[in-house]
Amino acid sequence: MAAKRAFPKAKSDNVFGQSRKSAKMFRAGLYARVSTNDQQTLPMQSRALREYAARRGWTIAVQIREVGSGAVKREAREKLLEAARRREIDVVLVWRLDRWGRSVTDLLATLQELEHLGVGFVSLTEALDLTTPAGRAMAGLLAIFAEFEREILRERTRAGLAHARQNGKRLGRPETAARQATEIRELHLAGVTKSEIARRLNIGRTSVRRILAMGKM
């Protein structure tokens, strides 16, 4: 009898630890974002993300599109994070890192949350897959940059406070209601209601009640 022909073992084609057979059931959350002045690229982003997911054999479970300026909170992105928290997706796929994060600190915070949830993250333009060893090394660099960014902000804050002190500016909350305590008590003794006192002095009714209560004590 002829010996059975030996075939070399096929290389693993795992996707995030899942076999080829189960990879087709891998659920992806797609996130495309543009600024208010660059809305024409939104269809291009979405199409590229869908094509990439198809090549990987992933099922598109959630697809988010968002338009807004960089300073505005990414409210639509939060919907994708909520889907990750509900374990409805296995990987987040974005067009570019700056589309996902408002800053390095914000980017790192969301990536750390996704990692904690066991959800992968892929940035298409940078060819960044944070589930791979190289991707995890990049995440470590992001952490360094995030701390650098926080330190810069702290330095700017300290410099601003020092400059304000040098120019004789008073720091902290203004004691508007406290300065008007005498007038508040006089109006109250004259029979003026607390709401009317607040309206006349342009302060909150809570401040009026607090000062009057302190006077009784």
N, C-alpha and C positions, 0 to 999 in steps of 0.2 A: 504494500500500500504506500502510495506516495505521501511523503510528509506534508503536513498542512503548511501552507505558505504563511510566513510571519509578516504581518503588516506593522509598520511603526505606529505607535500610539499617537493619536491626533492631539495637537496642542489644545490646551484648555481655551475655550472661548467664553469664559465667564464675564459677566457684566455686573460689577458691584457684588461679586460673590455668588451670582445666580448663573445657572447653566443656560446653554443656548435654548433649551426647551422652554425654560420658564422666563427667559428674557423678554419674550413677546408679551408677557403679561406685566412687564415692568411699567409702572405708572409714572408719567412725567408731568410736571407742572411747568408750563412755558410762560416766560415773562418778557414782554417787549415794552420798551418805554422810549418816548421822544420828548423833546422840549416843545413848548408851544409854537416855536418858530421853525420847527423841523419835522412837521407832522407827515411829510411826504415819504419819509423813510420807514414809517411804521409797518406798512404792508410788506416791505422788503425784509424787515427783521422777522416778522411773523412767519413768512414763507421759509426763510432760512432755518428757523428753529424747528418748524414742522418737518422739513426735509431731513434735518439731522436726526430727529427722533425716529423718523421712518427708517433711516439707514441703520440705526441701532436696534430696531425692532421693538421700540417702546410704544406703549399705548398712551395717548395724550389724554390725561384725566382732567386737567385744568389749563385754560389758556387765558392769560391776563394781558390786557393792553392798557397802557397808562400814558396820559399826556399831562405835562406840567413843568414848571420851572424847577431848577435844581434845589432851591431853598425850601420848596414846599414839601411837606411830609408826604411820603409815598403811600397814600391810603389804599390804592388798589394792590400794592405789594403786600399789604397786611392780610388781604384775603388769601393770598398764596401761602403765607406763613400760617394762617389759621388752618388751611387744608393740610399742611405738614403736621401741625399739632394734633389734628384729628386722624393722622396716619392714613390720609387719603392719597398721598403721593409718595413716591420713593426717591425722586430726584427732582431738583430744580434746574431748569435750563434757561440761561439768559444769553442775550446777545453780546453784552460787554459788561465788565465789572462796574464801570461808572454809571451804567443804567440801573444797576441794582442798589448800590450804596450811595448815600449822600456825602459820606466822608469815609476816611479809612477806619475811624472808630466805629461808625455805624455799620460799615461792611463787615468788620471783624465780629461785631456783636451778633449779627444775623447769621453769619457762617458758623459761629460757635453754637448757636441755638440749633441750627440744622444738624450739625454734627451730633449734638446731644440727642436729637430726635432720631438719629440714624438715617437721615435723609441726605442723599448725595447732592453735589452742586457742580455744575458744569457751565463755564463761560465759553461761548462758541468762538468769539473773535480771538481771545487770548489762548485758545486751545488748552484751557485750564480745567483739570478734573481733580477736585480736591479729595477724591477717594483713592487716588494713586499715591505712591511714595513721593513722587516729585511734586504733586499737588499739595500734599501735607507739608512739605518743606516750604512751599510758597506761602501757606497759611501761617507758618512760623514767622516768615519775613513780614507778613501783614501785621502780625501782633507787634513786632518791633516798630513798624511805621506808625501804628495806632498810638503807641505810647509816646513816640516822638511828637505826634500831632497834639496829644493832650498836654505835653510839656510846653509846647509853643503857646498854646492857649493860656496856660497858667502864667507863663512869663508875660504875655501881653496884658493879662488882667492885673498882675502885680505892678507892671509898669504904669498902667492907667491909673491905678489907685495912688501910686506914689506921685504921679504928675498932678492929680487932683489935690492932694494934700499940700504940695508945694505952692499951688495957686490959691490956697485958702478955702477950698471948697469943702463943705460939710458932707461927710459920707454917711450912708445909712438912710433909713426911712425918715421922712419929715414928721415931726411931732405936731401935726396940724391941730388935731383935736385937743391934745394936751395943752397947747398954748391958749386955746379958747375955753379952758375949763371954767374960769371965773365967769365969763360971759354966758356959758351954758347954764351954770347954776343960777345966775341972776335971772335969766329968762324963765327958767323952770319955776323959781319962786314967784315970778310975776304971773304965773298961770299959763304960760305958753306950752303947748303940747310938745312931746319929744319929736314927733314927726315934723312939726313946724320949725323947731329949733334946728333940726338937721337940714331942712330946706333953706333956712335963712343963712346959716353958716357954711352951707355947701359941704357938709360932712356926712358920714354914714350914721344911721339911727343906732347902730350897734355901738359906735363910739360915744354917742350921747348917753345911752343907757349905762355904759361902763363907767363913764366919768361921774354920773349921778350916783351910781352905786358905790363908787369909791368915796364920794363925799359923805355918804351915810355911815360908812365904816369909820 
